[in-house]
Amino acid sequence: MLTLLSQFFIKNASDKEPSALRQVYGVLCGCVGIALNIFLFLGKFFAGTISHSISITADAFNNLSDAGSSVITLIGFRMANQKPDMDHPFGHGRIEYLSGLAVSIAILFMAVELIRTSFDKILHPEPVDCNALILVILLVSIAVKCYMAYYNYSIGKKINSAGMKATATDSLSDTLATTVVLLSTLFTHFTGILIDGYCGVLVGCFILFAGFSSLKDTINPLLGQPADKEFVQQIESIVMAHSTILGIHDLIVHDYGPGRVMISLHAEVPAKGNILVLHDEVDNIEHELQTKLNCSAVIHMDPIMNDDPETIALSEKVKEILHTIDETLQIHDFRIVKGPTHTNILFDVLVPFHYQMTDEALKKEIQGSVQTWNPTYFTVIQVDHTCY
């Protein structure tokens, strides 16, 4: 169904800008989600009313909250696609995350209320009716939610939308919740044991878990999370494909919303290279990153002595010292400054965030090891932390 709708509503998709195509797909999926969830809510609410089942009614309101989520997501997609302005020079992409945050909070409130109502049902149980119509409504609901999970994941992957992928996961959890409701209805019908309230609590817990998962997925980008490893590898592959680049470090990815990514990095280049030629090459790399990854890039050039035997030998010796401390430690920006009485060795040490030793303790240990090897060497160390 969604394929037919996309063919009808999305003309010349290959000619559209990525941001425009993303918005069109987001709006289309949002509208389909609203329609299907309202349809499921009406069917389940009717089934819950005639059967006096709190678990079916709870599941119905779960679908209603999903419809509300789709409305907020739809608004978020529309607002996030606004062009940059004087007050928001990096665009409005993070509105999509804020809309997801609002959806997550609404889901949590819904879950708590359904759990409270289900506990009342446990304390005051009522007989639950079961007939063919109710079973058909539940089976259709399961089929529809499976379809929604499929198309949300497919489109989410196509336009790289974490929100739509989260919606797909939510649809799968809804499928599981409805399946539990169906099984509990059949169980009560054949055994006469009233477990409706307990299943209502279980459905509420499913919704609560989905709400917390969605909350995490929307808060993390707002707080600042590491870039996707695959994206980092793509950046490294593009930059290092140029022979003039000897290495990269200090890569930072700034996420201003889906499709609005800025990156900055340091690229090591030969110190004796032609500065104009190197600058032109860096400009070409920035343009290539923009074209291939749809991100704005700023690259800082770090000149290194890649043809000086003494510098290379000292660099390898320092690497050996670092690896005796910890195999995960790396260095970059290595250079030496000679003096009449001593030599300064300047470099950056790259350490993971989980590293236990303090920066000052690490510097002291490296300095001690270097001076044990040669007392005329003094280290000037900058400690960098990375999560990639």
Phi, psi and omega in degrees: 000314182294327178297317178295318179296319180294323177294328182280317187268334184252094180272140177052053183301324183292340182268352184278151173295147181307319181293321179292319179295321179298317181295317182298315179296320180297317179294316181298312181294325178297316180295317178297320179296319178298312183298313183292321181291323176294320176301315180292321179300312182298317180296314182288324179297320176297315180295320180293325180292313183284338181262351184060034183258119179289329181290321178292319178296319178298318178295325178297314180290335172299316177293325177295320177294326176296322177296317176298322177298319180296323178298312181295319178298320179298314178298320179299316178299317182295315183286325182293338183272003177297147182288155176302151177222185184298324182276338182225074186295342179260014178089188184240023186301330183287351175300328178299322177290321180294322177295321176296325177296317179297319178299315182298318180295319178298321179296320180295317178298318179299317182296316181298318180294320179293322178295318178299315180296322180293324176297322176299323179292327177293318181288329181230073184292148176232150178300144181247128179272153178218127175216178185298322182298316180297317180296320179297317179300317180292319179294319177297320179299317179299315181297317181296317181294324176298318179296319180295322177297319181296310186286328177294320179291318181298311180290322178300321177289323182295319183253008178056054181251112177296327180297317181287326175295322177295323177296322177297317178296320178297321178296322178294319178294326176295321177300316179295318180297316180294325177297319177298318179298317179299314181294322180292324178297316178293320180298313179296321181297318185271338183250336183080002179275125184275102178244014184302314181297319179296320178292327175298319176297318180298316177298318177300322178293321175302314181295320179299316179296317179298321179296316179295320178297316179295322179298317179297317182296333181265329180286320184304313178295329179290321179284331183109108181237162179299148176292155177301136183300323179297321179295318178298317179296324177296318178299311181300319181297316181294314183291314185285351176289346179269125189295336181284346180268121183266342180177162177228154178199178180052043178283127178232132178249121180256116183259112177254025181116159181307128180080004181230076185243135173241140179233150172225145181203162175254129179247127179277129181231158179299131182296332182265008179286163178287119187298324180289321178293317180295319180296320179295322179294319178297320176300319179296321179294317178300318179294322180294320177296321178296318184288315187275326185246359179056047179222147176277137185233141173234122184242127176261132180271130175246109178285135178229150179275091183268001181235015179259114184303321182293317179297317180296317181295316179295322179299315180295324179294318178295322177299320178297319179297316179297320182290336173288335177279310179197133182294339184278348183286139179228160177232157172204175182055045184276130176204163180231147176233113184273146175226173183293332183245341182203168179236129175271132176249116183250132177194163175256141176251127180261119181236148176287158183296332183280359184297133189278326184290140178289160181300315182294320179294322179294315178301318181296319180293319178295315180300316179298318180294320180294317182286336172295325179282317178207110186292349179270000179264132177235133184264142171238104193244135171249123180266122177249145178247140181227153176240007180269000000 
